[in-house]
């Protein structure tokens, strides 16, 4: 069983997928950092606060009759917008990578092969044709 698992795990496709998964996770973290650190504050200039702080408050924080703090209830649409921006950036970059790979594959495709040389019959018929033209 161990040998079968080792053969399965060492297949090229599985290793490639594992490497792509790790790189994708790291790339996602870079994009998230880019969005929260650069894009969100720039978009936040429009609203006066950071994009991730945008929210619609359903119920403000308060204290109840017993004096206990009641937490604020809000829809955090700024965080959602930030995640959508992350997705759009990652999707665009992946699109560009796939487009580049496809372009390279097209270049790698061999040019159409030259037509095969005429067979012996075709050569003989061509000679007969040429003799008849004379």
Secondary structure, DSSP 8 states (H G I E B T S, - for coil): -HHHHHHHHTSHHHHHHHHHHHHHHHHHHHHHHHIIIIIHHHHHHHHTS-GGG--EEEE--EE-TTS-EE--EEE-HHHHHHHHHHHHHHHHHHHHHHHHHHHHHHHHS----------HHHHHHHHHHHHHH-
